[in-house]
């Protein structure tokens, strides 16, 4: 329980209707089974600042959240005093459409933002999961979440050009600028992308936009061998095609997707999806070249357009979060594109050894492998550890994004932070000397 | 952290020099007055400070040992690449040493299948493209100095170039670095694979102007040459119309690989120098390069032409082949040196504005030029709103330089007032540190200082740059000092 005076102060800052304090309602906001003591919904930057001053004064931990769709990210928190939701900070402050730039408050949902930008035929070039469930702009920035569009547009690090942050002690600063090119001062936006609410609370962001491409198609190819599939992939990445997304899907997941999506699929085949968004003629030219490259490598498939195409990518984006989640563990492994087959082979070896059935979707042009499986805790932990050392041996790494709490208590979800670890700790302690921002979950 | 460092005795200097020679060898330590002169400034030649020594290490280990000595003896050190920087970022510090990375100039790994190149910091920008172009790839950031400037310097300044409108600046092409921290520790951040767990230190180090440590290895991303490239130029009577065309093109959703504007001053001097085929009587020309799949470029070309005509373009000329395209660009890339033909001295500014404000800012610059009685030539990366006004002056004329700096400062103020930035690619360095507070208030600067203090609590790494006023670091564990309300009201003192 929070002290009576703290509760009163919180109510005074955000208003009675913008607090949750009853344990029945608080339970629904638990993080890894840790129930918060209060949830507050500030409506202005100043209110966020007041809350942080109060938290600093009483050494209360604050967990910033947006749409609350990724509360499973990070290690299990030791405690959670206040959840600070940016949900009410949801305004578009400026959409400078002819500059292809927008500034918004951080709590705006990506869904609302895209529909606003869509009015000018523009969009924010990021397609992470959980959008339909209200994922917010600030949450995507803080978690550096991304989707298949990253092959063409990168992650939020390439899009964010400016931000405003409330620090642990309540002071407010801005970094970056509102112009696409700027090198004045340190690149604070980069530091905050993926900082998971540990350095400050992002309250505003300025980011670059793109025009919505006129036309889109996807060539979806089946390959009976991973080698053929990978050869096609390497030829595609080294071609001069302007590919938007490139996804490699393992046979287990391919089967699950085909059942869901009525796409043509051959049993035990790998799928390679090549998406091109451009003017219509450029899409058609390039899809036929992609088809040629696949067919030269013994791949055959179909062209997806319209709703079928959108449905397919929706499933890819929301994998594995749309699958059933009994005891599910989701990992993100990162390796070089040339090493993707090695990682998939090692997963196959693990599946027979540890009795796991991994579903895998690979952002094939980036080497990012999203892996999901369910197993007994001991098998899960053993599999994570072997996969992690295998990825490390390839110069890569593995982060556990979601796992049963019993598994999380046995591992560090982030893995080795490398030789930069101590400087990260120093940055954290300089920005948050009392360690009140999202403590114990990340850095 | 302060920028004042005690004058050292000559016996101390001798001992320190011996130490450096022990680490690097005699040939890697420069200490004679004659040789030191070559290092007393970068391309911002108006400011000169002679370092006590210059060291030329060959390995990260040597850099680390040198820095450990500096850390122990509290000697400030300044990293230096090719010295082509325009903001004084490599200007030496009084009583400090310069660490030149020019001997660390090897390309260590060319990984074509994964589109990665690992280089030492002294590698020249263009060497990277040269190394990968036989495979159909190139390194996108292309500052005008790419024939000589080094990757280490590009990392420090987050250098741009004429193609960063579509492809981004250095920060979008650096995936990791090995660096020596200001206490001598060697760390590796990022790497050939993506999404390393932890804070994005790579993103923080790129563009940090050499204040956070010395980069000793860089992992770069290379990209495939586009299917088609089309370059055109359009001439206008007024530079404002060229400016309006730029935002007109992006507003239609077309993002060219590059868009560059030159005004009549530039056109005339460039034509006299390289004969690029620009019309000498035009008020301005706009250079547009489209690249990508053939069908995309074909579809975009009419849109671009339509916007240009709508904005009163007089002539539109599309380069007929690669040779003519090269010539168009040659004119643009030689704009700075060509300016030397019409004015003995010029000062380059580097402001940024939202591209939709180009036309109005250009008019304001023209008014300022008139007010100060100094000619201003405009050449700039119009696509991303990055202006390079060149203020022409005569250094032999009493007070001309002072007036020039004042005018240049006013131009920056206009940029910031329009929602822009004081620097798009040259960096703040020594030159523009006092202008940084036009953009950032005390809180913003304090946040930046938290970063610097995390890396360099002694303030030895490239001190006296970037920050408008010297800032100290609070010792770890100590809370920020808050003024008691009683003190604030002047009712009490702190003893």
Interface residues (C-beta under 8 A of the other chain):
Chain A: X96 X97 X98 X99 X100 X101 X121 X122 X144 X154 X155 X157 X158 X165 X167 X169 X171 X172 X173 X174 X175 X177 X178 X179 X180 X181 X182 X183 X184 X185 X186 X187 X188 X190 X191 X193 X194 X195 X199 X210 X211 X212 X234 X237 X238 X239 X240 X241 X242 X278 X279 X281 X282 X284 X285 X286 X332 X334 X335 X336 X337 X338 X366 X367 X368 X394 X395 X396 X397 X399 X414 X415 X416 X417 X418 X419 X420 X421 X423 X424 X426 X427 X429 X430 X431 X433 X443
Chain B: X111 X112 X113 X114 X115 X116 X136 X157 X158 X160 X164 X165 X168 X169 X171 X172 X181 X186 X187 X188 X189 X191 X192 X193 X194 X195 X196 X197 X198 X199 X200 X201 X203 X204 X206 X207 X208 X224 X225 X226 X227 X247 X248 X250 X251 X252 X253 X254 X255 X292 X293 X294 X295 X296 X298 X299 X300 X352 X353 X354 X355 X356 X381 X384 X385 X386 X419 X420 X421 X422 X423 X424 X425 X426 X427 X428 X436 X439 X440 X441 X443 X444 X445 X446 X447 X448 X450 X451 X452 X453 X454 X455 X466 X476 X477 X479 X480
